Amino acid sequence: MCDLKFITSIPFFLFKFNQPVNCQDGDGASYRGTVSVTETGKICQHWDSQKPHSHDKTPANHPSSGLERNYCRNPDGEPGVWCYTTDPGQRWEYCDVQACETTFACWSKYLELSCPSEKTLLIDPATYDRTSAPVCPCGACDPNCRTANSLSVMKGACEGLQQCIVRASGHVFGDPCHDTKNYAAPKYRCVPVPPVTDDDLEVLVTKYAPKIWLAKKEKFYPSSVDFHLQNVKVYDGGKSYFSTPSTLPTCSETCYMSTRKSMRYPETWLPFFGGEQVGPTYQPPVYAVVKRINPTTTDIFYWMFYPYQGPKSACLGYRPPWGGCIGGKRSFAHRVGNWERMTIRLVGGQQRSIYVYSAYKCEGIYDWDPASQTYKKGRDTVQTGGTHPVLYSAYGNHKLWPTPGSHRYKRILISEQLFDETSEGTAWDTWKNMPFTMYRPDGGYTGSWSWLNYQGRWGNRKSGCHIEKFRGECILSDGSTSINYRPEMKSDKLD
């Protein structure tokens, strides 16, 4: 079961203040944005200039109207923001400034803000206060109560997202006036999402790569594909051969790899199963495959390879109340050749969600929460180190979990429970060795990425299956399937 996390209150300070507005609210008198061209494209004249048009709408005459530079403003009660133009033949014109969308939620209710596809929220301004008695009536309320951090809270929770939900409560905004039922009233606009260019990708791939904590006393480390291929043979029907990353054939789904040195028993251990040591001088590669969903949405698959997946152990007989196991224990679910992954979805180059390929309840989509700078799935949380999601690799089998600890994930037979153990053992900073390529749904990879065309399994065939009907798995499981043709790679859904 995943660990539970709870949101804590956000600090606040109390004082009255005016917030600048960067969208046009009403007649635009409060607008303080930087638009400086008219609706027909004419450049605005500076407010402190008298050329080409003389006027009395100067900063000295209207000190509270924000008459800065040549930005569009409304100092005199016109229906919208305007400016004098630099065209001698046109004295003034209105400016094309997007109107603010306004919504509010009474105390303890929820704000729901949303934008159409390919647009995201820009919050400006936002209040959580009690400045009017008729709005959300509450009897003897203080009509002069306001939190100073309401804009930063709303920006943290919603800015850059397509939609968000925020509760109007003191637990979120702070409680400056005890027993006063405030209301939240943000103004927002929907702005286009910038496309992600090819030049952006290399930076984004490393920026959001995960930090993986390998468990203490881990025996089976990750490795490069090349390391693995040096220790296995490829079996294709009646043929077998050695290969390298650039010569590995496409083959078919019936192909498989098998250790060069024979495994006498399903649980036989070979030296290369230990992988490549992770340390300050070397980090095994994580293979990033970048998939464009549309011009603004990008998925990055971070694939991690392990030459060997360690086993689980279970009692084959009966566990008496006083402990122990009558009938003996047996290990199962050994695997040669194992792929694990995490996927991140970016919109306009900004993180939206990650998919954690884990065990049971902890597997799934974790959505980015700007307010806490974490990814959340219900009450489960993936922390970050800077821009990097922080995940924990289970001892032996390498499933990814959001937290360290002991995680019960499965019950088999009557009394057996299976656990994954995670801890802060060795830090794997995956961005330090991060080759990447663009996704090709039908293959066609070349050079050092030719191995992605391979369609077979990455390890030995399963064996020792006499316990399969009791444990659900053989002693030695089949090697992992090829990654490029998996359903999750083909689908545009984040899964």
N, C-alpha and C positions, 0 to 999 in steps of 0.2 A: 504494500500500500504506500502511495506517495506521501511525503511529509506535508503537513498543513502549515500555511503561512497566513498571517493576518495583517491587514493594512493598518498602519499606525497613523495618528493624527499628524497634520502638517503644521509647523509653527506659524504664528501670525503676529501682526502688530496692529494696533488700532490708531488710526488718525484719519482726518478727512483729506481727500485729495481729488484731483481731476485727472482723468486718464486721457491721453491723446487718442484720437480716432483716425484710422487709416482707411476707412471706407465711408461712404456718404450716408450719414444718419439723418433722415428728415431732409431739411433744406441744406445740410452740409455745413452749418455754422461751426460745428465741432471738428470738422475734418482737418487733420494735420499730416496728411500724406505728402508724397513728393511728385505727384503728377504735375507736369509743367508744359503740357500742350493742350490745345483746345480740341473740341469734338471734331473739328475739320482738319486738325493736324498743324495748326499754327503755333509757333513757339510763343510762350508767354513773356510779357515784359516784366522786369523786376519791379517790385512794389515801391522800392525807394528810388526808382528812376522816373524822370519826366519826359523821356524820349522813347518812342516817337509820340506818345500821347501824354499830355499833362493831366493831372488829376489830384484829388485830395485824399485818396484812399492809401495813405502812407502808414508805415509802422508807428510813427509818432502820433498820428491822429486816431489810430485804432490799435492800441497796444495789446489788447486781449484777443485779437483776431488771428494771431499766428501768421502775420504777413512776412514770411521769410522768403528770401531769394525771389524766384519767379514761380513759386508753387501756387496751384489753384486754391482759392479760398472764397469765403462768402462773408465779407465784413458788413454788408448792408441789407441783409434780409431778402436777397433774391431767392427764387425757387430752388436754386442749386448753386454749386461752386462754379466760379468763373475766373477770368483774368483779363487784363488788358493785353493785347497782342503786339508783337513786334512788326506787324504789317501796318504801314501807315494808312492804308485804305480800309482797315477794319479795326475800329476802336476796341471792342471787347467781344468775347464769346464765352459760352458755357463750356465746361470741361466734361469729358466722358469719364466719370469716376463711378465705380461700381457701388451700388447701394448696399448697405449693411442688412443682413438678415438678423432678426431679433427673436429671441425666444426666452422664456423664463420658466422657472419651476419653484413652486412654493416649498417651504421647509419640509424636509424628509422625502420629498418627491424626487423624480429623476428627470434630468435634462437629456434629451435625445437630439443630437445634431447629426446631420448627414448631408453629403454632397453626391451629385451624379458621378458615374464612372469617369475615370481619368481626371478627376478634380479632387482636391483635398481642402481641409478646413484651415482657415486663417482667422484666428481669434483676435478681436480688437474692437472695443475694450470688453471688460467683463466685471461685473460687480456681484458681491454677495453681501447684501445689506438690508436695512429697513429704513428707507427714506420716504416712504409713502404709506400712510395707514390704509387707504382703500385697497392696495394691492395685497392679495393674500391676507385678508383681515385676521387679526390676532388679539383683539381686545386692547389691553393696556400695554402696547408695545412702544419701545423707544424708537421714534421716527428718525433718529440721528445716529444710527449705528451702522458701521461699515468696517469690513476687513480690508487691510491694505494689500494683501497678497492674492486677491481673487483673480486678477489677470494672470499671474504666474501659475496659479493652480490650474486654471482652464487651459492655458497654453501647454502646460506639462501633460495634461490629460488628453488633449484633443488636437493640438497643432500638428498639421501634416498628415492626419488620418482622414480616411474617407468618411468615417462615422465614429461616433463615440457616445458613451452614456456616462453621466456624472451625477452623483447624488447631491442634492442641495442640503448639506448637513454640516454641523460643526465639526464632525469627525474628519471631513474632507477640507473644509475651508478655515477651520478654527472657530472659536466661539467668543467673540469680543464682548458681547452683551448677554450676560446670563439671563435665561428665560425669555429672550427676544427671538421670535421665530422669523428669521431672515428669509429672503428669497434670492435665488441666483438669476441673474439677467445678463447673459453674454450676448455680444453682437459678433457676427462672423460673416465671412464671405467665402465662396468656393473659388479656388484658384487652380489653373491648369497644372498638371503634374509634368515636370520637365522630362523629356525622354532620356534614357541611358545610352550614352554613346559607346562605341567600341573602345575609345581611349579611357573611359571611366572604369572599364571592367577589371583591369589588373589591380587597380587600387581597391575596388570594392571587394574583390575575392579575398584579399588579405585582410582588409579592414574588419570583416565580419566572420572570419574563420574562428572556429571554436577553440577554447582552451580545454584540454582533456586531462583530467586527473586519473592516471593509472593507479590501481589499488596498491596498497602496501604489500610487499612480498610477492608481487605479481611475477609469475614464471614465464608467461607467454606474451612477449612484446610484439608490437606491430613491425611491419617491414615494408620494403619496396616490392613491387611486382617482380623486378629483376632478381632480387634475392630469392624469392619463392621459386621462380622458374629454374634457377640453378640447382634446385634440389628435387624437382619432380620431372616426370615424363608425361607427354600428352598421348592419350590413347584414342585413336580414331578408327573404329571398326577393328580390322585385323592388323592395323599398323600402329607403331609407337615410335615417338621421336622426341628429341630434345628441342627446346625452343628458347627464344629471347623475346623481350617486349616488342621488338620491331619485326620479328618473323613469326610470331604466334598466329596461326591461321584462323580464319573465320570458323571453320569446322561446322558442327551442327550441335543440336541440343543433346545428342547421344554421346558426344565426346566427353571425356573427363580426364583429369590429371591424377597421377598416383605417384607416391614417393619413389625416388630412384632406388632407395634401399628398402627391401621388402619389410612389411610390418607382420611379424610372426603372429601376433595377437591383435585384436581390435584396439586394445589399449596400449600397444607398444609405443614407447616414447623415443623419438629421434632427436639428435642435438639441434637441428635447424628449427624445431618447433619453438625454440626460445626466441626466435625473431631477432631483431636488431635493437640493441640497447639504446634507450632514449636518454640523452644527456646534454650537457652544455655545448659539446663540440659536434653533435650530430642529432638531428631530428629526422626520423623516417618520414617520407613524403605522405601527404594527404592529397588525394587526387580530386581536384575541383572540376566539375562538369557544369558549364553555364548554359542555361536554357532560357531563351527569350519567350515569354508568354505573349507579349504584345510590346509596342514601342516603349511603354512606361513600366512594365512589370517584368521582373527577371527572377528566376529561381536559380540558386546555386546549390548543387549537390556536393557535399563534402564526403568523399568515400575513403574509408580507412581499412587497410588490409592487414590481417593477422594470419601468419602461416598455420596457426593452430588455435583451436578453441578448447579450453580446458573443460573437464567433465563435471557433472554433478554426481553426488553420491546419495544412495537411498538404501533403506533397510528392505531386504527381500522377504523378510518374514514378519515377526511381531515384535513391537516395542512394549515390554512389560511396564507397569506403573513405576517400578523402582529404577528404570533407565536401562540403557543398553539395547541390544538388538538380538533377538533369538532368530536364527536363520541366516545371519551374516549380511554384511553390506555389499553393494555392488555399484561400481561407477558406470555412468552411461552418458550419452550425448558428447563424446569426444568428436572433434571434427578437424580434418585437415583442409585448410583454405577457407577463411572466413572473412566476409565483408560486413562492415558496419557503416552507418551513415548518419549525418544530420543535414537537413535542408533548410535554407533560409529563403524567404520571399522578400524581395525589395520592390518598392514602388517609387519611381523617380529617384532611385539611388538610396532611399531611406528604408530601414528595416520595418517590416510589418508583422511577420510571424516566423517561427521556426517549427519544423517538424522533427521531433525526437524519435528516432527508431529505437524503441526500448522494449520493455517487457510489460505486457498487459496494461494495467490502468495508467501507467506513466507514459505510455506511448501516445503520441498524438500531437495536435497543433497547440503551440504556446504563442499567444498574441503579445506583441510589444506593448508595454505600458510605459508611456513617456514619463508619467509622474514619478514612478519608482525606478525607472531605468532598468527594468527587468522584463522577462517574458513570463506570462501567466496562463495557466490552464485551470480554471476554477480557482481553488486555493493552493494549487501547486505552482511553484515559482522556480524559474531558471535565472540565477544571478548572472551578472556580467562583470567582466574585468575590462574597463574601458569600453570598447565597442564589441568585445569578444564574448559570446555566450560561454558560460562555464558549466561543463558537464562532467560526470563521474562514470568511469568505465568499471563495470563489475569485475571482480576478481575472477580470472579464468575464462569466463564466457564473453566478456567485453560488451554486454548490453549497456546502453547509456541511461543514466539516471540523473535527475535534477539536483539531488542532494547526496551527501555522504551518509552512510549508515547501513543498517541491516534491513533489507527489503523482502518481505514475504510476497511471492508472486504466484504460487501455484500449490495446490494440494493434490496428491496422487494417492490412489487407494483409499484407505480409511484414516491412517494416522500420520502419513508422511507429508511434510510441508517443505517446499523448496524456497530457499532464500538466495538473494544476491547480496554480496558484501561490497560496499564502495567506501573509499577513503582517499585522503590526500597523500598519496604515495609519491609518484614521480609526475612532474608537470610536463605535459606534451603541448608545447606552443606550436600548434599546427601551421600557423602563418609563416614560420621560419623556413619551411620547405614545402611550397605550395604551387606545383605545376597546375595549369588549368587549360581547358580546351572547350570549344563550343560543342554543344550537343548535336549529334547527327542521328536522327531516329532510325535510319536504315543502314547505319554503319558508314563505311567509307573513310575511316580514320587512317592516317598514314604516319610514317616515321615512328617516333618513339611512342605514339599513341595507338599503334596498330593493334595492340593487345585488346583494345576496347571492342574490336570487331568479333572477338571470340564468343561463341554461343554456348560452349559447354560448361561443365562444372569445374571448380577450381581446386578440387581435392579428390581423395579416394572415395570409392563407392562405399555405401553403408555395409556393415557386417556386424556379426554378433547380435542378430535380431531375435534370438530366442526369448529375450526379455521385453520385446516391443509391446506385446499385448498387455503386459503389466505396467510398464513405465511410459508407454506412448512413444518411446524412442529406442533406437538400437544402441549398443555399446559404442559403435562408431557410426556417426551420422554421415549422410552424403555431404560432399563439399558444397560450398555456396554456389548458387547459379551465377551466370554472367550478369553484369550490372546494366549494360546498355539497353537490353531488351526487356527489362522488368516493367511491370505495369506502372509503377510509380514514376518511371522515367518518361513513359509515353503519355501519361495523363497530364492535363494542364491544371488539375486540382493539386493542392498542396497536401500530399499524403505519402 
